[in-house]
Amino acid sequence: MTVDPERDSQEALASYMTSFDPRILALRGDQAQTDEVVRSFKAAARKVPTKGGGYTMDHNAIVYTMNADGTFVGSLDSHEAEEIQLQKLRRLIAD
């Protein structure tokens, strides 16, 4: 899900997603919808100005895991050891 709908057009997301498995979907809404989703997932996103008048986005990079009913189960953090992430995924699949 983009946290920057101003810059991440549908076309830009479609191009970006060609680097991933086609089963992974990119999500995009307007700014109000994006702000609501960021709040509801207790995530963070903020625009950070760069030299020259541009900006970058400072944001969480978390994979949220959900069960088959769509209920939040947990998360995978890129800073966790791979084995921890695999244990979490194995538990999710087993349940």
MMTF fields as JSON, N, C-alpha, C and O atoms, coordinates in Angstrom:
{
  "mmtfVersion": "1.0.0",
  "mmtfProducer": "UNKNOWN",
  "numBonds": 379,
  "numAtoms": 380,
  "numGroups": 95,
  "numChains": 1,
  "numModels": 1,
  "chainsPerModel": [1],
  "groupsPerChain": [95],
  "chainIdList": ["A"],
  "bondAtomList": [4, 2, 8, 6, 12, 10, 16, 14, 20, 18, 24, 22, 28, 26, 32, 30, 36, 34, 40, 38, 44, 42, 48, 46, 52, 50, 56, 54, 60, 58, 64, 62, 68, 66, 72, 70, 76, 74, 80, 78, 84, 82, 88, 86, 92, 90, 96, 94, 100, 98, 104, 102, 108, 106, 112, 110, 116, 114, 120, 118, 124, 122, 128, 126, 132, 130, 136, 134, 140, 138, 144, 142, 148, 146, 152, 150, 156, 154, 160, 158, 164, 162, 168, 166, 172, 170, 176, 174, 180, 178, 184, 182, 188, 186, 192, 190, 196, 194, 200, 198, 204, 202, 208, 206, 212, 210, 216, 214, 220, 218, 224, 222, 228, 226, 232, 230, 236, 234, 240, 238, 244, 242, 248, 246, 252, 250, 256, 254, 260, 258, 264, 262, 268, 266, 272, 270, 276, 274, 280, 278, 284, 282, 288, 286, 292, 290, 296, 294, 300, 298, 304, 302, 308, 306, 312, 310, 316, 314, 320, 318, 324, 322, 328, 326, 332, 330, 336, 334, 340, 338, 344, 342, 348, 346, 352, 350, 356, 354, 360, 358, 364, 362, 368, 366, 372, 370, 376, 374],
  "bondOrderList": [1, 1, 1, 1, 1, 1, 1, 1, 1, 1, 1, 1, 1, 1, 1, 1, 1, 1, 1, 1, 1, 1, 1, 1, 1, 1, 1, 1, 1, 1, 1, 1, 1, 1, 1, 1, 1, 1, 1, 1, 1, 1, 1, 1, 1, 1, 1, 1, 1, 1, 1, 1, 1, 1, 1, 1, 1, 1, 1, 1, 1, 1, 1, 1, 1, 1, 1, 1, 1, 1, 1, 1, 1, 1, 1, 1, 1, 1, 1, 1, 1, 1, 1, 1, 1, 1, 1, 1, 1, 1, 1, 1, 1, 1],
  "groupList": [{"groupName": "MET", "atomNameList": ["N", "CA", "C", "O"], "elementList": ["N", "C", "C", "O"], "formalChargeList": [0, 0, 0, 0], "bondAtomList": [1, 0, 2, 1, 3, 2], "bondOrderList": [1, 1, 2], "singleLetterCode": "M", "chemCompType": "L-PEPTIDE LINKING"}, {"groupName": "THR", "atomNameList": ["N", "CA", "C", "O"], "elementList": ["N", "C", "C", "O"], "formalChargeList": [0, 0, 0, 0], "bondAtomList": [1, 0, 2, 1, 3, 2], "bondOrderList": [1, 1, 2], "singleLetterCode": "T", "chemCompType": "L-PEPTIDE LINKING"}, {"groupName": "VAL", "atomNameList": ["N", "CA", "C", "O"], "elementList": ["N", "C", "C", "O"], "formalChargeList": [0, 0, 0, 0], "bondAtomList": [1, 0, 2, 1, 3, 2], "bondOrderList": [1, 1, 2], "singleLetterCode": "V", "chemCompType": "L-PEPTIDE LINKING"}, {"groupName": "ASP", "atomNameList": ["N", "CA", "C", "O"], "elementList": ["N", "C", "C", "O"], "formalChargeList": [0, 0, 0, 0], "bondAtomList": [1, 0, 2, 1, 3, 2], "bondOrderList": [1, 1, 2], "singleLetterCode": "D", "chemCompType": "L-PEPTIDE LINKING"}, {"groupName": "PRO", "atomNameList": ["N", "CA", "C", "O"], "elementList": ["N", "C", "C", "O"], "formalChargeList": [0, 0, 0, 0], "bondAtomList": [1, 0, 2, 1, 3, 2], "bondOrderList": [1, 1, 2], "singleLetterCode": "P", "chemCompType": "L-PEPTIDE LINKING"}, {"groupName": "GLU", "atomNameList": ["N", "CA", "C", "O"], "elementList": ["N", "C", "C", "O"], "formalChargeList": [0, 0, 0, 0], "bondAtomList": [1, 0, 2, 1, 3, 2], "bondOrderList": [1, 1, 2], "singleLetterCode": "E", "chemCompType": "L-PEPTIDE LINKING"}, {"groupName": "ARG", "atomNameList": ["N", "CA", "C", "O"], "elementList": ["N", "C", "C", "O"], "formalChargeList": [0, 0, 0, 0], "bondAtomList": [1, 0, 2, 1, 3, 2], "bondOrderList": [1, 1, 2], "singleLetterCode": "R", "chemCompType": "L-PEPTIDE LINKING"}, {"groupName": "SER", "atomNameList": ["N", "CA", "C", "O"], "elementList": ["N", "C", "C", "O"], "formalChargeList": [0, 0, 0, 0], "bondAtomList": [1, 0, 2, 1, 3, 2], "bondOrderList": [1, 1, 2], "singleLetterCode": "S", "chemCompType": "L-PEPTIDE LINKING"}, {"groupName": "GLN", "atomNameList": ["N", "CA", "C", "O"], "elementList": ["N", "C", "C", "O"], "formalChargeList": [0, 0, 0, 0], "bondAtomList": [1, 0, 2, 1, 3, 2], "bondOrderList": [1, 1, 2], "singleLetterCode": "Q", "chemCompType": "L-PEPTIDE LINKING"}, {"groupName": "ALA", "atomNameList": ["N", "CA", "C", "O"], "elementList": ["N", "C", "C", "O"], "formalChargeList": [0, 0, 0, 0], "bondAtomList": [1, 0, 2, 1, 3, 2], "bondOrderList": [1, 1, 2], "singleLetterCode": "A", "chemCompType": "L-PEPTIDE LINKING"}, {"groupName": "LEU", "atomNameList": ["N", "CA", "C", "O"], "elementList": ["N", "C", "C", "O"], "formalChargeList": [0, 0, 0, 0], "bondAtomList": [1, 0, 2, 1, 3, 2], "bondOrderList": [1, 1, 2], "singleLetterCode": "L", "chemCompType": "L-PEPTIDE LINKING"}, {"groupName": "TYR", "atomNameList": ["N", "CA", "C", "O"], "elementList": ["N", "C", "C", "O"], "formalChargeList": [0, 0, 0, 0], "bondAtomList": [1, 0, 2, 1, 3, 2], "bondOrderList": [1, 1, 2], "singleLetterCode": "Y", "chemCompType": "L-PEPTIDE LINKING"}, {"groupName": "PHE", "atomNameList": ["N", "CA", "C", "O"], "elementList": ["N", "C", "C", "O"], "formalChargeList": [0, 0, 0, 0], "bondAtomList": [1, 0, 2, 1, 3, 2], "bondOrderList": [1, 1, 2], "singleLetterCode": "F", "chemCompType": "L-PEPTIDE LINKING"}, {"groupName": "ILE", "atomNameList": ["N", "CA", "C", "O"], "elementList": ["N", "C", "C", "O"], "formalChargeList": [0, 0, 0, 0], "bondAtomList": [1, 0, 2, 1, 3, 2], "bondOrderList": [1, 1, 2], "singleLetterCode": "I", "chemCompType": "L-PEPTIDE LINKING"}, {"groupName": "GLY", "atomNameList": ["N", "CA", "C", "O"], "elementList": ["N", "C", "C", "O"], "formalChargeList": [0, 0, 0, 0], "bondAtomList": [1, 0, 2, 1, 3, 2], "bondOrderList": [1, 1, 2], "singleLetterCode": "G", "chemCompType": "PEPTIDE LINKING"}, {"groupName": "LYS", "atomNameList": ["N", "CA", "C", "O"], "elementList": ["N", "C", "C", "O"], "formalChargeList": [0, 0, 0, 0], "bondAtomList": [1, 0, 2, 1, 3, 2], "bondOrderList": [1, 1, 2], "singleLetterCode": "K", "chemCompType": "L-PEPTIDE LINKING"}, {"groupName": "HIS", "atomNameList": ["N", "CA", "C", "O"], "elementList": ["N", "C", "C", "O"], "formalChargeList": [0, 0, 0, 0], "bondAtomList": [1, 0, 2, 1, 3, 2], "bondOrderList": [1, 1, 2], "singleLetterCode": "H", "chemCompType": "L-PEPTIDE LINKING"}, {"groupName": "ASN", "atomNameList": ["N", "CA", "C", "O"], "elementList": ["N", "C", "C", "O"], "formalChargeList": [0, 0, 0, 0], "bondAtomList": [1, 0, 2, 1, 3, 2], "bondOrderList": [1, 1, 2], "singleLetterCode": "N", "chemCompType": "L-PEPTIDE LINKING"}],
  "groupTypeList": [0, 1, 2, 3, 4, 5, 6, 3, 7, 8, 5, 9, 10, 9, 7, 11, 0, 1, 7, 12, 3, 4, 6, 13, 10, 9, 10, 6, 14, 3, 8, 9, 8, 1, 3, 5, 2, 2, 6, 7, 12, 15, 9, 9, 9, 6, 15, 2, 4, 1, 15, 14, 14, 14, 11, 1, 0, 3, 16, 17, 9, 13, 2, 11, 1, 0, 17, 9, 3, 14, 1, 12, 2, 14, 7, 10, 3, 7, 16, 5, 9, 5, 5, 13, 8, 10, 8, 15, 10, 6, 6, 10, 13, 9, 3],
  "groupIdList": [1, 2, 3, 4, 5, 6, 7, 8, 9, 10, 11, 12, 13, 14, 15, 16, 17, 18, 19, 20, 21, 22, 23, 24, 25, 26, 27, 28, 29, 30, 31, 32, 33, 34, 35, 36, 37, 38, 39, 40, 41, 42, 43, 44, 45, 46, 47, 48, 49, 50, 51, 52, 53, 54, 55, 56, 57, 58, 59, 60, 61, 62, 63, 64, 65, 66, 67, 68, 69, 70, 71, 72, 73, 74, 75, 76, 77, 78, 79, 80, 81, 82, 83, 84, 85, 86, 87, 88, 89, 90, 91, 92, 93, 94, 95],
  "secStructList": [7, 7, 1, 7, 6, 6, 6, 7, 7, 2, 2, 2, 2, 2, 2, 2, 4, 4, 4, 1, 7, 6, 6, 1, 7, 7, 7, 7, 7, 7, 2, 2, 2, 2, 2, 2, 2, 2, 2, 2, 6, 6, 7, 7, 3, 3, 3, 3, 3, 7, 6, 6, 1, 7, 3, 3, 3, 3, 3, 7, 7, 3, 3, 3, 3, 3, 7, 6, 6, 1, 7, 3, 3, 3, 3, 3, 3, 6, 6, 1, 7, 2, 2, 2, 2, 2, 2, 2, 2, 2, 2, 2, 2, 2, 7],
  "xCoordList": [0.842, 0.0, 0.889, 1.8, 0.614, 1.4, 0.942, -0.241, 1.893, 1.555, 1.738, 1.691, 1.947, 2.166, 1.323, 1.867, -0.007, -0.848, -0.638, -0.997, -0.059, 0.228, 1.224, 1.07, 2.221, 3.273, 3.08, 3.432, 2.521, 2.38, 1.056, 0.064, 1.073, -0.122, -0.383, 0.469, -1.56, -1.888, -0.884, -0.476, -0.494, 0.466, 1.837, 2.487, 2.281, 3.579, 3.575, 4.554, 2.475, 2.383, 2.388, 3.042, 1.672, 1.628, 3.033, 3.408, 3.8, 5.169, 6.037, 6.802, 5.926, 6.701, 6.399, 7.307, 5.145, 4.733, 5.196, 5.079, 5.715, 6.229, 7.452, 7.863, 8.031, 9.182, 8.782, 9.649, 7.473, 6.989, 6.112, 5.692, 5.85, 4.939, 3.589, 3.11, 2.961, 1.698, 0.536, -0.493, 0.687, -0.369, -0.363, -1.317, 0.706, 0.803, 0.153, 0.472, -0.759, -1.509, -0.982, -0.602, -0.961, -0.642, -1.96, -2.892, -2.023, -3.233, -2.945, -1.86, -3.954, -3.823, -5.183, -6.179, -5.234, -6.462, -6.134, -5.003, -7.128, -6.84, -6.149, -5.97, -5.765, -4.996, -5.786, -5.22, -7.069, -7.885, -7.985, -7.88, -8.185, -8.255, -6.912, -6.863, -5.836, -4.494, -4.227, -3.721, -4.561, -4.358, -5.144, -4.642, -6.361, -7.198, -6.592, -6.572, -6.105, -5.501, -4.224, -3.995, -3.401, -2.177, -2.537, -1.904, -3.543, -3.982, -4.506, -4.154, -5.345, -5.972, -4.963, -5.183, -3.863, -2.822, -1.755, -0.744, -1.992, -1.031, 0.368, 1.376, 0.389, 1.638, 2.021, 1.361, 3.074, 3.535, 3.979, 4.544, 3.717, 4.171, 4.246, 3.316, 5.356, 5.478, 6.356, 7.315, 6.004, 6.754, 7.966, 7.844, 9.137, 10.381, 10.98, 11.369, 11.055, 11.619, 13.088, 13.832, 13.483, 14.877, 15.412, 14.648, 16.713, 17.322, 16.819, 16.649, 16.586, 16.125, 14.612, 14.083, 13.905, 12.456, 11.665, 10.434, 12.319, 11.608, 11.277, 11.348, 10.919, 10.648, 10.8, 10.789, 10.939, 10.915, 9.88, 9.435, 9.507, 8.535, 9.235, 9.883, 9.088, 9.577, 8.373, 7.339, 8.499, 7.35, 7.78, 8.918, 6.855, 7.087, 7.225, 6.708, 7.923, 8.01, 7.715, 8.624, 6.452, 6.011, 5.097, 4.288, 5.242, 4.303, 3.323, 3.716, 2.058, 1.012, 0.502, 0.194, 0.411, -0.107, -1.548, -1.882, -2.381, -3.806, -4.184, -3.582, -5.184, -5.63, -6.632, -6.912, -7.165, -8.075, -9.339, -9.984, -9.704, -10.891, -10.598, -11.504, -9.328, -8.947, -8.651, -8.553, -8.508, -8.2, -6.687, -5.921, -6.274, -4.858, -4.292, -4.872, -3.158, -2.492, -1.182, -0.866, -0.437, 0.852, 1.541, 0.907, 2.831, 3.587, 4.977, 5.492, 5.56, 6.942, 7.709, 7.333, 8.762, 9.574, 10.876, 11.482, 11.297, 12.516, 13.764, 14.805, 13.661, 14.813, 14.875, 15.867, 13.82, 13.814, 14.69, 14.88, 15.213, 15.968, 15.036, 13.849, 15.582, 14.787, 14.107, 12.954, 14.792, 14.212, 12.981, 12.014, 13.009, 11.838, 10.667, 9.538, 10.938, 9.876, 9.316, 8.101, 10.181, 9.713, 8.865, 7.858, 9.259, 8.47, 7.068, 6.076, 6.997, 5.695, 4.836, 3.641, 5.44, 4.683, 4.248, 3.14, 5.102, 4.718, 3.525, 2.619, 3.534, 2.394, 1.124, 0.05, 1.243, 0.095, -0.494, -1.711, 0.364, -0.087, -0.702, -1.707, -0.103, -0.601, -1.978, -2.791, -2.234, -3.543, -4.586, -5.752],
  "yCoordList": [-1.168, 0.0, 1.233, 1.363, 2.118, 3.344, 4.277, 4.332, 4.999, 6.054, 7.42, 8.454, 7.408, 8.648, 8.675, 8.611, 8.769, 8.757, 9.968, 9.937, 11.028, 12.215, 11.88, 12.332, 11.105, 10.786, 9.404, 9.201, 8.464, 7.093, 6.911, 6.452, 7.279, 7.116, 5.629, 4.786, 5.328, 3.937, 3.37, 2.214, 4.178, 3.748, 3.48, 2.491, 4.36, 4.172, 2.902, 2.156, 2.652, 1.429, 0.193, -0.798, 0.238, -0.907, -1.23, -2.401, -0.223, -0.433, -0.998, -1.937, -0.442, -0.896, -2.353, -3.112, -2.747, -4.086, -5.173, -6.355, -4.814, -5.838, -6.55, -7.595, -5.991, -6.606, -7.686, -8.354, -7.865, -8.767, -9.865, -9.787, -10.865, -11.938, -11.324, -10.447, -11.756, -11.142, -11.321, -10.661, -12.201, -12.36, -11.234, -11.08, -10.448, -9.327, -8.119, -7.755, -7.508, -6.364, -5.06, -5.006, -4.033, -2.689, -1.976, -2.037, -1.309, -0.58, 0.907, 1.346, 1.673, 3.127, 3.744, 3.284, 4.772, 5.533, 7.01, 7.394, 7.831, 9.265, 9.555, 8.646, 10.794, 11.12, 10.845, 10.339, 11.162, 10.919, 9.42, 9.008, 8.623, 7.17, 6.631, 5.778, 7.124, 6.689, 7.038, 6.206, 8.256, 8.672, 7.784, 7.431, 7.423, 6.57, 5.173, 4.615, 4.614, 3.278, 3.314, 2.417, 4.324, 4.459, 4.498, 3.816, 5.286, 5.351, 4.008, 3.562, 3.361, 2.117, 0.986, 0.083, 1.023, 0.012, 0.449, -0.23, 1.588, 2.135, 2.237, 1.932, 2.668, 2.851, 4.33, 5.146, 4.644, 6.031, 6.332, 5.479, 7.545, 8.011, 9.528, 10.195, 10.059, 11.515, 11.927, 11.244, 13.056, 13.628, 14.361, 15.157, 14.078, 14.696, 15.47, 14.877, 16.796, 17.603, 17.246, 16.913, 17.322, 17.107, 18.379, 19.264, 18.456, 19.614, 19.678, 18.644, 20.849, 21.02, 21.077, 21.172, 21.02, 21.173, 19.88, 19.919, 18.759, 17.488, 16.97, 17.705, 15.712, 15.094, 13.587, 13.013, 12.979, 11.53, 11.193, 12.07, 9.932, 9.521, 8.646, 7.654, 9.036, 8.24, 7.421, 7.989, 6.093, 5.254, 3.891, 3.468, 3.213, 1.842, 0.951, 1.257, -0.141, -1.168, -2.5, -3.271, -2.751, -3.926, -4.752, -4.217, -6.07, -6.974, -7.418, -8.046, -7.097, -7.507, -8.875, -9.08, -9.804, -11.127, -11.227, -10.816, -11.784, -11.937, -13.396, -14.091, -13.861, -15.236, -15.26, -14.23, -16.437, -16.59, -15.754, -15.426, -15.403, -14.574, -13.085, -12.259, -12.739, -11.34, -10.689, -9.465, -11.496, -10.982, -10.832, -11.71, -9.718, -9.464, -10.547, -10.855, -11.123, -12.162, -11.641, -11.912, -10.91, -10.406, -9.644, -9.198, -9.502, -8.766, -9.352, -10.041, -9.051, -9.409, -8.106, -7.245, -7.974, -6.769, -7.091, -8.134, -6.218, -6.466, -6.564, -7.041, -6.117, -6.183, -7.504, -7.781, -8.322, -9.616, -10.608, -10.494, -11.569, -12.646, -13.444, -13.594, -13.949, -14.728, -15.91, -16.215, -16.568, -17.733, -17.338, -18.096, -16.186, -15.699, -15.48, -15.871, -14.863, -14.637, -15.963, -16.105, -16.932, -18.234, -18.933, -19.562, -18.83, -19.421, -18.811, -19.524, -17.5, -16.818, -17.286, -17.535, -17.403, -17.844, -19.292, -19.642, -20.137, -21.536, -21.653, -22.454, -20.839, -20.841, -20.376, -20.933, -19.363, -18.836, -19.903, -20.085, -20.604, -21.647, -22.818, -23.387, -23.17, -24.292, -24.016, -24.927, -22.761, -22.4, -22.36, -22.077],
  "zCoordList": [0.0, 0.0, 0.0, 0.818, -0.913, -0.931, 0.191, 0.53, 0.751, 1.707, 1.049, 1.715, -0.265, -1.011, -2.289, -3.391, -2.145, -3.344, -4.249, -5.426, -3.704, -4.519, -5.629, -6.764, -5.306, -6.266, -6.912, -8.074, -6.147, -6.634, -7.371, -6.806, -8.628, -9.458, -9.685, -9.404, -10.191, -10.511, -11.517, -11.409, -12.482, -13.494, -12.875, -13.213, -11.965, -11.308, -10.468, -10.465, -9.752, -8.95, -9.832, -9.506, -10.933, -11.843, -12.349, -12.422, -12.694, -13.151, -12.026, -12.247, -10.84, -9.676, -9.357, -9.019, -9.458, -9.054, -10.017, -9.695, -11.182, -12.094, -11.506, -12.011, -10.445, -9.789, -8.784, -8.219, -8.554, -7.52, -8.112, -9.266, -7.321, -7.713, -8.078, -7.359, -9.172, -9.609, -8.624, -8.764, -7.637, -6.626, -5.603, -4.84, -5.583, -4.651, -5.301, -6.432, -4.571, -5.09, -4.506, -3.337, -5.304, -4.833, -4.558, -5.36, -3.427, -3.058, -3.028, -2.649, -3.441, -3.49, -3.263, -3.822, -2.455, -2.252, -2.323, -2.618, -2.051, -1.989, -0.652, 0.159, -0.419, 0.78, 2.052, 3.021, 2.075, 3.269, 3.567, 4.722, 2.548, 2.736, 3.218, 4.104, 2.64, 3.032, 4.488, 5.241, 4.891, 6.28, 7.238, 8.306, 6.872, 7.718, 7.855, 8.951, 6.768, 6.826, 7.66, 8.472, 7.475, 8.269, 9.755, 10.561, 10.124, 11.532, 12.018, 13.109, 11.214, 11.659, 11.834, 12.642, 11.089, 11.25, 12.257, 12.44, 12.904, 13.869, 13.254, 13.892, 12.017, 11.28, 11.312, 11.955, 10.621, 10.551, 9.126, 8.441, 8.698, 7.391, 7.442, 7.896, 6.973, 6.929, 5.766, 5.406, 5.194, 4.076, 4.649, 5.58, 4.075, 4.53, 3.36, 2.353, 3.492, 2.407, 2.149, 3.072, 0.885, 0.505, -0.136, -0.52, -0.245, -0.91, -2.337, -2.983, -2.823, -4.196, -4.314, -5.421, -3.188, -3.22, -3.343, -3.334, -3.456, -3.526, -2.142, -1.157, -2.075, -0.781, -0.896, -1.985, 0.253, 0.369, 1.442, 2.182, 1.517, 2.526, 3.564, 3.232, 4.816, 5.935, 6.402, 6.752, 6.411, 6.759, 7.27, 7.071, 7.93, 8.366, 7.146, 6.072, 7.327, 6.283, 6.967, 7.272, 7.198, 7.938, 7.049, 6.29, 7.157, 6.51, 7.582, 8.565, 7.396, 8.326, 7.899, 6.725, 8.827, 8.501, 8.994, 10.105, 8.133, 8.417, 8.218, 7.4, 8.968, 8.744, 7.594, 6.98, 7.313, 6.169, 6.32, 5.324, 7.558, 7.804, 7.686, 7.802, 7.453, 7.347, 8.685, 8.771, 9.733, 11.061, 11.214, 10.818, 11.788, 12.025, 12.938, 13.98, 12.542, 13.324, 13.908, 15.066, 13.127, 13.59, 12.482, 11.526, 12.62, 11.612, 11.464, 12.345, 10.32, 10.034, 9.872, 9.077, 10.616, 10.557, 9.832, 10.076, 8.962, 8.186, 9.06, 8.607, 10.304, 11.204, 11.974, 12.65, 11.876, 12.551, 11.796, 10.585, 12.523, 11.889, 10.986, 11.278, 9.898, 8.944, 9.628, 9.326, 10.529, 11.213, 12.038, 12.101, 12.653, 13.413, 12.461, 12.756, 11.336, 10.352, 9.854, 9.716, 9.583, 9.121, 10.186, 9.858, 11.445, 12.534, 12.569, 12.722, 12.427, 12.429, 11.256, 11.416, 10.092, 8.907, 9.035, 8.63, 9.592, 9.795, 10.752, 10.526, 11.83, 12.774, 12.086, 12.312, 11.251, 10.537, 9.615, 9.569, 8.886, 7.962, 8.738, 8.312, 9.862, 10.665, 11.247, 11.401, 11.566, 12.145, 11.061, 11.336]
}
